[in-house]
Amino acid sequence: WPVGQSESERVLYPQALQNLRDSGDLSGVLERGSWEEEMVAKCRSRLAVRPHSGRAVLFYSQHPNGEEDKSSLHGGCPVLEGEKYAANLWVWNTIRDGYPGAPRNPRAAAKKSPSQDTTVKKKTATFTNTGSNPLFDKAELYYGENQFWAKLGKGSGTISVNTWEGHVWTLKVGGKLMKRWIIREGLRYNYKI
């Protein structure tokens, strides 16, 4: 049973289907034996997680090796009366080749040409404000053009990041682009402003 579900809400699917039919709640709305009737019954059984204000449901759709997790198949219950509000937050974690301990997805690996080099080497970049230029006293470091990363003003210390070839880092002051760095070949970068 879902964690926190009260015993009064613990109903097996066959019982939920019979309760639905006996209640007459949906007579004239759902056809007996239809997929819609089955879905409403499942929503009233142990397969449903009942909503509560301020709570969230988290689940993963992949195993750590990148394979699809078939047990993550899910759906939303229909609104039979009242209103339903929902918010989804999708986070994509993908397999990253080229670093020690990286998981392997055999289906993805099989699609790659044997001559294709998939080795990607993680790089380290450091950004330091030396304080020698007052123009950069209130500088900010961004990944790309718009993803704020850290304050890089005078006295803020050194910012160290893991990055990859092709990544773009920018420096802004008051929203104005001042510098741009593109990570190229090599493993370590030290940028000073």
C-alpha positions in Angstrom: 0.0 0.0 0.0 1.2 3.6 -0.5 2.9 5.0 2.5 0.5 7.0 4.7 -2.7 5.5 3.2 -5.2 4.9 5.9 -6.7 1.4 6.3 -10.2 2.8 5.3 -8.7 3.7 1.8 -7.1 0.3 1.3 -9.2 -1.3 -1.4 -8.2 -4.0 -3.9 -9.1 -3.5 -7.6 -11.9 -6.1 -7.8 -13.5 -4.6 -4.8 -13.1 -1.1 -6.1 -14.7 -2.1 -9.4 -17.7 -3.7 -7.6 -18.1 -0.7 -5.3 -18.1 1.6 -8.3 -20.8 -0.4 -10.1 -22.9 -0.8 -6.9 -22.7 2.9 -6.1 -24.4 4.0 -9.2 -22.1 7.1 -9.2 -21.3 6.8 -12.8 -24.3 5.1 -14.3 -25.1 6.7 -17.6 -21.6 8.1 -17.7 -19.4 5.1 -18.1 -20.1 1.9 -20.1 -19.7 -1.3 -18.1 -16.5 -3.1 -19.0 -15.0 0.0 -20.7 -11.4 1.1 -20.3 -12.8 4.3 -18.6 -14.6 2.2 -16.0 -11.5 0.2 -15.4 -9.4 3.4 -15.0 -11.9 4.9 -12.4 -11.9 1.7 -10.5 -8.1 1.6 -10.4 -8.1 5.2 -9.2 -10.2 4.0 -6.2 -8.0 1.0 -5.4 -4.5 0.4 -4.0 -3.0 1.6 -7.3 -3.8 5.2 -6.5 -1.9 7.7 -4.5 -4.3 10.1 -3.0 -3.4 13.8 -3.2 -2.7 15.9 -0.1 -1.9 19.6 0.0 1.8 20.2 0.1 2.9 16.7 -0.8 4.7 15.4 -3.9 5.2 12.1 -5.7 8.7 11.3 -6.9 9.5 8.4 -9.1 12.2 7.5 -11.7 11.4 6.2 -15.2 14.8 4.7 -15.7 17.0 2.3 -13.8 20.5 3.7 -13.0 21.9 1.9 -16.1 19.6 3.9 -18.4 17.1 1.0 -19.0 13.4 1.9 -18.9 11.7 1.1 -15.6 8.5 -0.6 -16.6 7.1 -0.2 -13.1 7.0 3.6 -13.6 4.1 3.4 -16.0 1.5 5.8 -14.5 -1.5 7.9 -15.4 -3.8 10.6 -13.9 -7.2 9.9 -12.5 -10.1 11.6 -14.1 -11.9 14.5 -12.4 -15.5 13.3 -11.8 -16.5 16.3 -9.7 -14.7 19.5 -8.5 -11.3 20.6 -9.8 -7.9 19.1 -10.2 -4.6 21.1 -10.1 -1.3 19.4 -10.9 2.3 20.6 -11.5 4.9 18.4 -13.1 8.7 18.9 -12.8 10.6 16.8 -15.3 14.3 16.2 -14.6 16.3 14.3 -17.2 19.2 12.2 -16.0 21.0 10.6 -18.9 23.9 8.3 -19.3 27.2 10.2 -19.6 29.9 8.2 -21.4 33.6 8.9 -20.8 34.0 9.1 -17.0 34.9 6.4 -14.6 31.9 4.4 -13.3 29.6 5.6 -16.1 26.7 3.2 -16.5 26.2 1.6 -19.9 23.0 1.2 -21.8 23.5 -1.7 -24.1 20.8 -0.6 -26.6 22.3 2.8 -26.9 25.8 1.4 -27.2 24.7 -0.9 -30.0 23.5 2.0 -32.1 27.0 3.6 -32.2 29.4 2.9 -34.9 32.5 1.0 -33.8 34.7 3.7 -35.3 32.9 6.4 -33.3 34.9 7.8 -30.4 32.5 8.4 -27.5 35.2 9.3 -25.0 34.3 12.6 -23.3 36.8 13.9 -20.8 35.6 15.9 -17.9 37.5 19.2 -17.6 38.0 21.6 -14.7 37.8 25.3 -15.0 38.5 27.9 -12.3 37.4 31.5 -12.4 39.1 34.1 -10.1 38.4 37.8 -9.7 41.8 39.2 -8.8 40.2 42.5 -7.7 42.6 44.5 -10.0 39.8 45.9 -12.2 37.0 47.8 -10.5 34.8 47.2 -13.5 34.5 43.6 -12.3 33.7 44.4 -8.6 30.1 43.1 -9.0 30.7 40.4 -11.7 28.6 37.3 -12.0 29.5 34.0 -13.7 27.0 32.3 -16.0 26.9 29.0 -17.7 25.9 29.9 -21.3 24.2 33.2 -21.6 21.4 33.0 -19.1 22.1 30.3 -16.4 23.4 32.1 -13.3 26.2 30.1 -11.7 27.9 32.2 -9.0 28.8 35.7 -7.9 32.3 36.5 -9.1 32.8 39.9 -7.6 35.8 41.4 -5.9 36.7 39.2 -2.9 34.4 36.3 -3.9 37.2 33.8 -4.1 37.9 31.2 -6.8 35.0 29.4 -8.4 35.8 25.8 -9.6 33.5 24.0 -12.0 33.4 20.6 -13.7 32.7 21.2 -17.4 33.1 19.7 -20.8 34.4 20.6 -24.3 32.1 23.0 -26.0 30.6 24.5 -22.9 30.4 28.3 -22.8 30.9 30.4 -19.7 30.2 34.1 -19.6 30.9 37.0 -17.2 28.3 39.7 -16.8 28.2 42.9 -14.8 24.8 44.5 -14.3 23.4 42.1 -16.9 25.9 43.3 -19.5 28.0 40.6 -21.2 31.7 41.4 -20.5 33.6 38.1 -21.3 32.9 34.8 -22.9 35.0 31.6 -22.5 34.5 28.4 -24.6 36.0 25.2 -23.3 38.2 23.6 -25.9 40.8 20.8 -25.9 42.8 20.3 -22.7 41.7 19.3 -19.2 42.2 22.3 -17.0 41.5 26.0 -17.4 42.3 28.9 -15.1 40.6 32.2 -15.9 41.4 35.4 -14.1 39.7 38.7 -14.4 
